């Protein structure tokens, strides 16, 4: 780990991330042994992924950017008490964050769902789905416009 030059600023940064709620390590599927070099830290305001041995890469995702969480457990994972959690995010670096072969999967998934919703409420952030349209949707708009015109005709007849 590198030397911390400004300890006050570093401590302030840690305080802004919030308290560590879960610290988990990716495990080998066989017996669930924690012999990998991928760690996950779940804090009040962000999720941090730390990967690597010789070159360490650290990636953060703010909690309010997590829009959905999915958990899967294969037969082998269930035998060894492991889970894979997939977080769908609006983060620039990773649209999906996969936490593979971790213990306490259901508990962590529930925490992520609640913490991300609370973070959005604190920031007053509205989570919107990607609402797009295809070429066929234009016909639906024309039909809606025609229905609106028809309701104007019916309203005019009611007054006569």
MODELLER restraints for C-alpha pairs under 7 A, 6 or more apart:
rsr = mdl.restraints
at = mdl.atoms
rsr.add(forms.Gaussian(group=physical.xy_distance, feature=features.Distance(at['CA:17:A'], at['CA:43:A']), mean=6.32, stdev=0.5))
rsr.add(forms.Gaussian(group=physical.xy_distance, feature=features.Distance(at['CA:17:A'], at['CA:44:A']), mean=6.45, stdev=0.5))
rsr.add(forms.Gaussian(group=physical.xy_distance, feature=features.Distance(at['CA:17:A'], at['CA:45:A']), mean=5.15, stdev=0.5))
rsr.add(forms.Gaussian(group=physical.xy_distance, feature=features.Distance(at['CA:17:A'], at['CA:46:A']), mean=6.12, stdev=0.5))
rsr.add(forms.Gaussian(group=physical.xy_distance, feature=features.Distance(at['CA:18:A'], at['CA:43:A']), mean=5.51, stdev=0.5))
rsr.add(forms.Gaussian(group=physical.xy_distance, feature=features.Distance(at['CA:18:A'], at['CA:44:A']), mean=4.74, stdev=0.5))
rsr.add(forms.Gaussian(group=physical.xy_distance, feature=features.Distance(at['CA:18:A'], at['CA:45:A']), mean=5.83, stdev=0.5))
rsr.add(forms.Gaussian(group=physical.xy_distance, feature=features.Distance(at['CA:19:A'], at['CA:43:A']), mean=5.38, stdev=0.5))
rsr.add(forms.Gaussian(group=physical.xy_distance, feature=features.Distance(at['CA:19:A'], at['CA:44:A']), mean=5.79, stdev=0.5))
rsr.add(forms.Gaussian(group=physical.xy_distance, feature=features.Distance(at['CA:20:A'], at['CA:41:A']), mean=6.74, stdev=0.5))
rsr.add(forms.Gaussian(group=physical.xy_distance, feature=features.Distance(at['CA:20:A'], at['CA:42:A']), mean=5.90, stdev=0.5))
rsr.add(forms.Gaussian(group=physical.xy_distance, feature=features.Distance(at['CA:20:A'], at['CA:43:A']), mean=4.37, stdev=0.5))
rsr.add(forms.Gaussian(group=physical.xy_distance, feature=features.Distance(at['CA:20:A'], at['CA:44:A']), mean=6.89, stdev=0.5))
rsr.add(forms.Gaussian(group=physical.xy_distance, feature=features.Distance(at['CA:21:A'], at['CA:42:A']), mean=5.59, stdev=0.5))
rsr.add(forms.Gaussian(group=physical.xy_distance, feature=features.Distance(at['CA:21:A'], at['CA:43:A']), mean=5.28, stdev=0.5))
rsr.add(forms.Gaussian(group=physical.xy_distance, feature=features.Distance(at['CA:21:A'], at['CA:44:A']), mean=6.95, stdev=0.5))
rsr.add(forms.Gaussian(group=physical.xy_distance, feature=features.Distance(at['CA:22:A'], at['CA:41:A']), mean=5.89, stdev=0.5))
rsr.add(forms.Gaussian(group=physical.xy_distance, feature=features.Distance(at['CA:22:A'], at['CA:42:A']), mean=5.05, stdev=0.5))
rsr.add(forms.Gaussian(group=physical.xy_distance, feature=features.Distance(at['CA:23:A'], at['CA:40:A']), mean=5.79, stdev=0.5))
rsr.add(forms.Gaussian(group=physical.xy_distance, feature=features.Distance(at['CA:23:A'], at['CA:41:A']), mean=4.62, stdev=0.5))
rsr.add(forms.Gaussian(group=physical.xy_distance, feature=features.Distance(at['CA:23:A'], at['CA:42:A']), mean=6.35, stdev=0.5))
rsr.add(forms.Gaussian(group=physical.xy_distance, feature=features.Distance(at['CA:24:A'], at['CA:39:A']), mean=5.88, stdev=0.5))
rsr.add(forms.Gaussian(group=physical.xy_distance, feature=features.Distance(at['CA:24:A'], at['CA:40:A']), mean=5.16, stdev=0.5))
rsr.add(forms.Gaussian(group=physical.xy_distance, feature=features.Distance(at['CA:24:A'], at['CA:41:A']), mean=6.52, stdev=0.5))
rsr.add(forms.Gaussian(group=physical.xy_distance, feature=features.Distance(at['CA:24:A'], at['CA:102:A']), mean=6.79, stdev=0.5))
rsr.add(forms.Gaussian(group=physical.xy_distance, feature=features.Distance(at['CA:25:A'], at['CA:34:A']), mean=6.24, stdev=0.5))
rsr.add(forms.Gaussian(group=physical.xy_distance, feature=features.Distance(at['CA:25:A'], at['CA:38:A']), mean=5.93, stdev=0.5))
rsr.add(forms.Gaussian(group=physical.xy_distance, feature=features.Distance(at['CA:25:A'], at['CA:39:A']), mean=4.33, stdev=0.5))
rsr.add(forms.Gaussian(group=physical.xy_distance, feature=features.Distance(at['CA:25:A'], at['CA:40:A']), mean=5.97, stdev=0.5))
rsr.add(forms.Gaussian(group=physical.xy_distance, feature=features.Distance(at['CA:25:A'], at['CA:102:A']), mean=6.45, stdev=0.5))
rsr.add(forms.Gaussian(group=physical.xy_distance, feature=features.Distance(at['CA:26:A'], at['CA:34:A']), mean=6.30, stdev=0.5))
rsr.add(forms.Gaussian(group=physical.xy_distance, feature=features.Distance(at['CA:26:A'], at['CA:36:A']), mean=6.10, stdev=0.5))
rsr.add(forms.Gaussian(group=physical.xy_distance, feature=features.Distance(at['CA:26:A'], at['CA:38:A']), mean=5.50, stdev=0.5))
rsr.add(forms.Gaussian(group=physical.xy_distance, feature=features.Distance(at['CA:26:A'], at['CA:39:A']), mean=6.16, stdev=0.5))
rsr.add(forms.Gaussian(group=physical.xy_distance, feature=features.Distance(at['CA:26:A'], at['CA:100:A']), mean=5.97, stdev=0.5))
rsr.add(forms.Gaussian(group=physical.xy_distance, feature=features.Distance(at['CA:26:A'], at['CA:101:A']), mean=5.50, stdev=0.5))
rsr.add(forms.Gaussian(group=physical.xy_distance, feature=features.Distance(at['CA:26:A'], at['CA:102:A']), mean=5.33, stdev=0.5))
rsr.add(forms.Gaussian(group=physical.xy_distance, feature=features.Distance(at['CA:27:A'], at['CA:33:A']), mean=5.29, stdev=0.5))
rsr.add(forms.Gaussian(group=physical.xy_distance, feature=features.Distance(at['CA:27:A'], at['CA:34:A']), mean=4.28, stdev=0.5))
rsr.add(forms.Gaussian(group=physical.xy_distance, feature=features.Distance(at['CA:27:A'], at['CA:35:A']), mean=6.16, stdev=0.5))
rsr.add(forms.Gaussian(group=physical.xy_distance, feature=features.Distance(at['CA:27:A'], at['CA:36:A']), mean=5.99, stdev=0.5))
rsr.add(forms.Gaussian(group=physical.xy_distance, feature=features.Distance(at['CA:27:A'], at['CA:101:A']), mean=5.30, stdev=0.5))
rsr.add(forms.Gaussian(group=physical.xy_distance, feature=features.Distance(at['CA:27:A'], at['CA:102:A']), mean=6.08, stdev=0.5))
rsr.add(forms.Gaussian(group=physical.xy_distance, feature=features.Distance(at['CA:28:A'], at['CA:34:A']), mean=6.28, stdev=0.5))
rsr.add(forms.Gaussian(group=physical.xy_distance, feature=features.Distance(at['CA:28:A'], at['CA:35:A']), mean=6.48, stdev=0.5))
rsr.add(forms.Gaussian(group=physical.xy_distance, feature=features.Distance(at['CA:28:A'], at['CA:36:A']), mean=6.90, stdev=0.5))
rsr.add(forms.Gaussian(group=physical.xy_distance, feature=features.Distance(at['CA:28:A'], at['CA:101:A']), mean=6.84, stdev=0.5))
rsr.add(forms.Gaussian(group=physical.xy_distance, feature=features.Distance(at['CA:29:A'], at['CA:77:A']), mean=6.63, stdev=0.5))
rsr.add(forms.Gaussian(group=physical.xy_distance, feature=features.Distance(at['CA:29:A'], at['CA:101:A']), mean=6.41, stdev=0.5))
rsr.add(forms.Gaussian(group=physical.xy_distance, feature=features.Distance(at['CA:31:A'], at['CA:80:A']), mean=5.75, stdev=0.5))
rsr.add(forms.Gaussian(group=physical.xy_distance, feature=features.Distance(at['CA:32:A'], at['CA:80:A']), mean=5.82, stdev=0.5))
rsr.add(forms.Gaussian(group=physical.xy_distance, feature=features.Distance(at['CA:32:A'], at['CA:82:A']), mean=6.91, stdev=0.5))
rsr.add(forms.Gaussian(group=physical.xy_distance, feature=features.Distance(at['CA:37:A'], at['CA:51:A']), mean=5.69, stdev=0.5))
rsr.add(forms.Gaussian(group=physical.xy_distance, feature=features.Distance(at['CA:37:A'], at['CA:52:A']), mean=5.28, stdev=0.5))
rsr.add(forms.Gaussian(group=physical.xy_distance, feature=features.Distance(at['CA:37:A'], at['CA:53:A']), mean=6.09, stdev=0.5))
rsr.add(forms.Gaussian(group=physical.xy_distance, feature=features.Distance(at['CA:38:A'], at['CA:50:A']), mean=5.64, stdev=0.5))
rsr.add(forms.Gaussian(group=physical.xy_distance, feature=features.Distance(at['CA:38:A'], at['CA:51:A']), mean=4.38, stdev=0.5))
rsr.add(forms.Gaussian(group=physical.xy_distance, feature=features.Distance(at['CA:38:A'], at['CA:52:A']), mean=6.49, stdev=0.5))
rsr.add(forms.Gaussian(group=physical.xy_distance, feature=features.Distance(at['CA:39:A'], at['CA:49:A']), mean=5.88, stdev=0.5))
rsr.add(forms.Gaussian(group=physical.xy_distance, feature=features.Distance(at['CA:39:A'], at['CA:50:A']), mean=5.12, stdev=0.5))
rsr.add(forms.Gaussian(group=physical.xy_distance, feature=features.Distance(at['CA:39:A'], at['CA:51:A']), mean=6.47, stdev=0.5))
rsr.add(forms.Gaussian(group=physical.xy_distance, feature=features.Distance(at['CA:40:A'], at['CA:48:A']), mean=5.70, stdev=0.5))
rsr.add(forms.Gaussian(group=physical.xy_distance, feature=features.Distance(at['CA:40:A'], at['CA:49:A']), mean=4.76, stdev=0.5))
rsr.add(forms.Gaussian(group=physical.xy_distance, feature=features.Distance(at['CA:40:A'], at['CA:50:A']), mean=6.36, stdev=0.5))
rsr.add(forms.Gaussian(group=physical.xy_distance, feature=features.Distance(at['CA:41:A'], at['CA:47:A']), mean=5.83, stdev=0.5))
rsr.add(forms.Gaussian(group=physical.xy_distance, feature=features.Distance(at['CA:41:A'], at['CA:48:A']), mean=5.07, stdev=0.5))
rsr.add(forms.Gaussian(group=physical.xy_distance, feature=features.Distance(at['CA:41:A'], at['CA:49:A']), mean=6.62, stdev=0.5))
rsr.add(forms.Gaussian(group=physical.xy_distance, feature=features.Distance(at['CA:42:A'], at['CA:48:A']), mean=6.49, stdev=0.5))
rsr.add(forms.Gaussian(group=physical.xy_distance, feature=features.Distance(at['CA:44:A'], at['CA:115:A']), mean=6.79, stdev=0.5))
rsr.add(forms.Gaussian(group=physical.xy_distance, feature=features.Distance(at['CA:45:A'], at['CA:62:A']), mean=5.90, stdev=0.5))
rsr.add(forms.Gaussian(group=physical.xy_distance, feature=features.Distance(at['CA:45:A'], at['CA:63:A']), mean=5.28, stdev=0.5))
rsr.add(forms.Gaussian(group=physical.xy_distance, feature=features.Distance(at['CA:45:A'], at['CA:119:A']), mean=6.71, stdev=0.5))
rsr.add(forms.Gaussian(group=physical.xy_distance, feature=features.Distance(at['CA:46:A'], at['CA:60:A']), mean=6.55, stdev=0.5))
rsr.add(forms.Gaussian(group=physical.xy_distance, feature=features.Distance(at['CA:46:A'], at['CA:61:A']), mean=5.51, stdev=0.5))
rsr.add(forms.Gaussian(group=physical.xy_distance, feature=features.Distance(at['CA:46:A'], at['CA:62:A']), mean=4.18, stdev=0.5))
rsr.add(forms.Gaussian(group=physical.xy_distance, feature=features.Distance(at['CA:46:A'], at['CA:63:A']), mean=4.74, stdev=0.5))
rsr.add(forms.Gaussian(group=physical.xy_distance, feature=features.Distance(at['CA:47:A'], at['CA:60:A']), mean=5.66, stdev=0.5))
rsr.add(forms.Gaussian(group=physical.xy_distance, feature=features.Distance(at['CA:47:A'], at['CA:61:A']), mean=5.21, stdev=0.5))
rsr.add(forms.Gaussian(group=physical.xy_distance, feature=features.Distance(at['CA:47:A'], at['CA:62:A']), mean=6.29, stdev=0.5))
rsr.add(forms.Gaussian(group=physical.xy_distance, feature=features.Distance(at['CA:47:A'], at['CA:63:A']), mean=6.55, stdev=0.5))
rsr.add(forms.Gaussian(group=physical.xy_distance, feature=features.Distance(at['CA:48:A'], at['CA:58:A']), mean=6.86, stdev=0.5))
rsr.add(forms.Gaussian(group=physical.xy_distance, feature=features.Distance(at['CA:48:A'], at['CA:59:A']), mean=5.62, stdev=0.5))
rsr.add(forms.Gaussian(group=physical.xy_distance, feature=features.Distance(at['CA:48:A'], at['CA:60:A']), mean=4.41, stdev=0.5))
rsr.add(forms.Gaussian(group=physical.xy_distance, feature=features.Distance(at['CA:48:A'], at['CA:61:A']), mean=6.46, stdev=0.5))
rsr.add(forms.Gaussian(group=physical.xy_distance, feature=features.Distance(at['CA:49:A'], at['CA:58:A']), mean=5.64, stdev=0.5))
rsr.add(forms.Gaussian(group=physical.xy_distance, feature=features.Distance(at['CA:49:A'], at['CA:59:A']), mean=5.16, stdev=0.5))
rsr.add(forms.Gaussian(group=physical.xy_distance, feature=features.Distance(at['CA:49:A'], at['CA:60:A']), mean=6.41, stdev=0.5))
rsr.add(forms.Gaussian(group=physical.xy_distance, feature=features.Distance(at['CA:50:A'], at['CA:56:A']), mean=6.80, stdev=0.5))
rsr.add(forms.Gaussian(group=physical.xy_distance, feature=features.Distance(at['CA:50:A'], at['CA:57:A']), mean=5.73, stdev=0.5))
rsr.add(forms.Gaussian(group=physical.xy_distance, feature=features.Distance(at['CA:50:A'], at['CA:58:A']), mean=4.45, stdev=0.5))
rsr.add(forms.Gaussian(group=physical.xy_distance, feature=features.Distance(at['CA:50:A'], at['CA:59:A']), mean=6.53, stdev=0.5))
rsr.add(forms.Gaussian(group=physical.xy_distance, feature=features.Distance(at['CA:51:A'], at['CA:57:A']), mean=5.20, stdev=0.5))
rsr.add(forms.Gaussian(group=physical.xy_distance, feature=features.Distance(at['CA:51:A'], at['CA:58:A']), mean=6.45, stdev=0.5))
rsr.add(forms.Gaussian(group=physical.xy_distance, feature=features.Distance(at['CA:61:A'], at['CA:91:A']), mean=6.55, stdev=0.5))
rsr.add(forms.Gaussian(group=physical.xy_distance, feature=features.Distance(at['CA:63:A'], at['CA:115:A']), mean=6.64, stdev=0.5))
rsr.add(forms.Gaussian(group=physical.xy_distance, feature=features.Distance(at['CA:63:A'], at['CA:116:A']), mean=4.65, stdev=0.5))
rsr.add(forms.Gaussian(group=physical.xy_distance, feature=features.Distance(at['CA:63:A'], at['CA:119:A']), mean=6.08, stdev=0.5))
rsr.add(forms.Gaussian(group=physical.xy_distance, feature=features.Distance(at['CA:64:A'], at['CA:116:A']), mean=4.87, stdev=0.5))
rsr.add(forms.Gaussian(group=physical.xy_distance, feature=features.Distance(at['CA:64:A'], at['CA:117:A']), mean=6.78, stdev=0.5))
rsr.add(forms.Gaussian(group=physical.xy_distance, feature=features.Distance(at['CA:64:A'], at['CA:119:A']), mean=4.92, stdev=0.5))
rsr.add(forms.Gaussian(group=physical.xy_distance, feature=features.Distance(at['CA:64:A'], at['CA:120:A']), mean=4.78, stdev=0.5))
rsr.add(forms.Gaussian(group=physical.xy_distance, feature=features.Distance(at['CA:65:A'], at['CA:89:A']), mean=5.35, stdev=0.5))
rsr.add(forms.Gaussian(group=physical.xy_distance, feature=features.Distance(at['CA:65:A'], at['CA:90:A']), mean=5.22, stdev=0.5))
rsr.add(forms.Gaussian(group=physical.xy_distance, feature=features.Distance(at['CA:65:A'], at['CA:91:A']), mean=6.16, stdev=0.5))
rsr.add(forms.Gaussian(group=physical.xy_distance, feature=features.Distance(at['CA:66:A'], at['CA:87:A']), mean=6.40, stdev=0.5))
rsr.add(forms.Gaussian(group=physical.xy_distance, feature=features.Distance(at['CA:66:A'], at['CA:88:A']), mean=5.91, stdev=0.5))
rsr.add(forms.Gaussian(group=physical.xy_distance, feature=features.Distance(at['CA:66:A'], at['CA:89:A']), mean=4.33, stdev=0.5))
rsr.add(forms.Gaussian(group=physical.xy_distance, feature=features.Distance(at['CA:66:A'], at['CA:90:A']), mean=6.63, stdev=0.5))
rsr.add(forms.Gaussian(group=physical.xy_distance, feature=features.Distance(at['CA:66:A'], at['CA:116:A']), mean=5.90, stdev=0.5))
rsr.add(forms.Gaussian(group=physical.xy_distance, feature=features.Distance(at['CA:67:A'], at['CA:88:A']), mean=5.76, stdev=0.5))
rsr.add(forms.Gaussian(group=physical.xy_distance, feature=features.Distance(at['CA:67:A'], at['CA:89:A']), mean=5.45, stdev=0.5))
rsr.add(forms.Gaussian(group=physical.xy_distance, feature=features.Distance(at['CA:68:A'], at['CA:87:A']), mean=5.92, stdev=0.5))
rsr.add(forms.Gaussian(group=physical.xy_distance, feature=features.Distance(at['CA:68:A'], at['CA:88:A']), mean=5.16, stdev=0.5))
rsr.add(forms.Gaussian(group=physical.xy_distance, feature=features.Distance(at['CA:69:A'], at['CA:85:A']), mean=6.92, stdev=0.5))
rsr.add(forms.Gaussian(group=physical.xy_distance, feature=features.Distance(at['CA:69:A'], at['CA:86:A']), mean=5.74, stdev=0.5))
rsr.add(forms.Gaussian(group=physical.xy_distance, feature=features.Distance(at['CA:69:A'], at['CA:87:A']), mean=4.56, stdev=0.5))
rsr.add(forms.Gaussian(group=physical.xy_distance, feature=features.Distance(at['CA:69:A'], at['CA:88:A']), mean=6.19, stdev=0.5))
rsr.add(forms.Gaussian(group=physical.xy_distance, feature=features.Distance(at['CA:69:A'], at['CA:109:A']), mean=6.48, stdev=0.5))
rsr.add(forms.Gaussian(group=physical.xy_distance, feature=features.Distance(at['CA:69:A'], at['CA:113:A']), mean=6.57, stdev=0.5))
rsr.add(forms.Gaussian(group=physical.xy_distance, feature=features.Distance(at['CA:70:A'], at['CA:85:A']), mean=5.64, stdev=0.5))
rsr.add(forms.Gaussian(group=physical.xy_distance, feature=features.Distance(at['CA:70:A'], at['CA:86:A']), mean=5.08, stdev=0.5))
rsr.add(forms.Gaussian(group=physical.xy_distance, feature=features.Distance(at['CA:70:A'], at['CA:87:A']), mean=6.46, stdev=0.5))
rsr.add(forms.Gaussian(group=physical.xy_distance, feature=features.Distance(at['CA:71:A'], at['CA:83:A']), mean=6.75, stdev=0.5))
rsr.add(forms.Gaussian(group=physical.xy_distance, feature=features.Distance(at['CA:71:A'], at['CA:84:A']), mean=5.68, stdev=0.5))
rsr.add(forms.Gaussian(group=physical.xy_distance, feature=features.Distance(at['CA:71:A'], at['CA:85:A']), mean=4.50, stdev=0.5))
rsr.add(forms.Gaussian(group=physical.xy_distance, feature=features.Distance(at['CA:71:A'], at['CA:86:A']), mean=6.30, stdev=0.5))
rsr.add(forms.Gaussian(group=physical.xy_distance, feature=features.Distance(at['CA:72:A'], at['CA:83:A']), mean=6.01, stdev=0.5))
rsr.add(forms.Gaussian(group=physical.xy_distance, feature=features.Distance(at['CA:72:A'], at['CA:84:A']), mean=5.30, stdev=0.5))
rsr.add(forms.Gaussian(group=physical.xy_distance, feature=features.Distance(at['CA:72:A'], at['CA:85:A']), mean=6.53, stdev=0.5))
rsr.add(forms.Gaussian(group=physical.xy_distance, feature=features.Distance(at['CA:73:A'], at['CA:82:A']), mean=6.99, stdev=0.5))
rsr.add(forms.Gaussian(group=physical.xy_distance, feature=features.Distance(at['CA:73:A'], at['CA:83:A']), mean=4.96, stdev=0.5))
rsr.add(forms.Gaussian(group=physical.xy_distance, feature=features.Distance(at['CA:73:A'], at['CA:84:A']), mean=6.27, stdev=0.5))
rsr.add(forms.Gaussian(group=physical.xy_distance, feature=features.Distance(at['CA:77:A'], at['CA:83:A']), mean=6.03, stdev=0.5))
rsr.add(forms.Gaussian(group=physical.xy_distance, feature=features.Distance(at['CA:81:A'], at['CA:103:A']), mean=6.29, stdev=0.5))
rsr.add(forms.Gaussian(group=physical.xy_distance, feature=features.Distance(at['CA:82:A'], at['CA:101:A']), mean=5.14, stdev=0.5))
rsr.add(forms.Gaussian(group=physical.xy_distance, feature=features.Distance(at['CA:82:A'], at['CA:102:A']), mean=5.17, stdev=0.5))
rsr.add(forms.Gaussian(group=physical.xy_distance, feature=features.Distance(at['CA:82:A'], at['CA:103:A']), mean=4.88, stdev=0.5))
rsr.add(forms.Gaussian(group=physical.xy_distance, feature=features.Distance(at['CA:82:A'], at['CA:105:A']), mean=6.80, stdev=0.5))
rsr.add(forms.Gaussian(group=physical.xy_distance, feature=features.Distance(at['CA:83:A'], at['CA:100:A']), mean=6.67, stdev=0.5))
rsr.add(forms.Gaussian(group=physical.xy_distance, feature=features.Distance(at['CA:83:A'], at['CA:101:A']), mean=5.09, stdev=0.5))
rsr.add(forms.Gaussian(group=physical.xy_distance, feature=features.Distance(at['CA:83:A'], at['CA:102:A']), mean=5.37, stdev=0.5))
rsr.add(forms.Gaussian(group=physical.xy_distance, feature=features.Distance(at['CA:83:A'], at['CA:103:A']), mean=6.40, stdev=0.5))
rsr.add(forms.Gaussian(group=physical.xy_distance, feature=features.Distance(at['CA:83:A'], at['CA:105:A']), mean=5.15, stdev=0.5))
rsr.add(forms.Gaussian(group=physical.xy_distance, feature=features.Distance(at['CA:84:A'], at['CA:98:A']), mean=6.96, stdev=0.5))
rsr.add(forms.Gaussian(group=physical.xy_distance, feature=features.Distance(at['CA:84:A'], at['CA:99:A']), mean=5.57, stdev=0.5))
rsr.add(forms.Gaussian(group=physical.xy_distance, feature=features.Distance(at['CA:84:A'], at['CA:100:A']), mean=4.36, stdev=0.5))
rsr.add(forms.Gaussian(group=physical.xy_distance, feature=features.Distance(at['CA:84:A'], at['CA:101:A']), mean=5.32, stdev=0.5))
rsr.add(forms.Gaussian(group=physical.xy_distance, feature=features.Distance(at['CA:84:A'], at['CA:102:A']), mean=6.46, stdev=0.5))
rsr.add(forms.Gaussian(group=physical.xy_distance, feature=features.Distance(at['CA:85:A'], at['CA:98:A']), mean=5.77, stdev=0.5))
rsr.add(forms.Gaussian(group=physical.xy_distance, feature=features.Distance(at['CA:85:A'], at['CA:99:A']), mean=5.03, stdev=0.5))
rsr.add(forms.Gaussian(group=physical.xy_distance, feature=features.Distance(at['CA:85:A'], at['CA:100:A']), mean=6.45, stdev=0.5))
rsr.add(forms.Gaussian(group=physical.xy_distance, feature=features.Distance(at['CA:85:A'], at['CA:105:A']), mean=6.86, stdev=0.5))
rsr.add(forms.Gaussian(group=physical.xy_distance, feature=features.Distance(at['CA:85:A'], at['CA:109:A']), mean=6.86, stdev=0.5))
rsr.add(forms.Gaussian(group=physical.xy_distance, feature=features.Distance(at['CA:86:A'], at['CA:96:A']), mean=6.50, stdev=0.5))
rsr.add(forms.Gaussian(group=physical.xy_distance, feature=features.Distance(at['CA:86:A'], at['CA:97:A']), mean=5.63, stdev=0.5))
rsr.add(forms.Gaussian(group=physical.xy_distance, feature=features.Distance(at['CA:86:A'], at['CA:98:A']), mean=4.50, stdev=0.5))
rsr.add(forms.Gaussian(group=physical.xy_distance, feature=features.Distance(at['CA:86:A'], at['CA:99:A']), mean=6.30, stdev=0.5))
rsr.add(forms.Gaussian(group=physical.xy_distance, feature=features.Distance(at['CA:87:A'], at['CA:96:A']), mean=5.45, stdev=0.5))
rsr.add(forms.Gaussian(group=physical.xy_distance, feature=features.Distance(at['CA:87:A'], at['CA:97:A']), mean=4.99, stdev=0.5))
rsr.add(forms.Gaussian(group=physical.xy_distance, feature=features.Distance(at['CA:87:A'], at['CA:98:A']), mean=6.40, stdev=0.5))
rsr.add(forms.Gaussian(group=physical.xy_distance, feature=features.Distance(at['CA:88:A'], at['CA:95:A']), mean=5.95, stdev=0.5))
rsr.add(forms.Gaussian(group=physical.xy_distance, feature=features.Distance(at['CA:88:A'], at['CA:96:A']), mean=4.64, stdev=0.5))
rsr.add(forms.Gaussian(group=physical.xy_distance, feature=features.Distance(at['CA:88:A'], at['CA:97:A']), mean=6.63, stdev=0.5))
rsr.add(forms.Gaussian(group=physical.xy_distance, feature=features.Distance(at['CA:89:A'], at['CA:95:A']), mean=5.01, stdev=0.5))
rsr.add(forms.Gaussian(group=physical.xy_distance, feature=features.Distance(at['CA:89:A'], at['CA:96:A']), mean=5.86, stdev=0.5))
rsr.add(forms.Gaussian(group=physical.xy_distance, feature=features.Distance(at['CA:120:A'], at['CA:126:A']), mean=6.79, stdev=0.5))
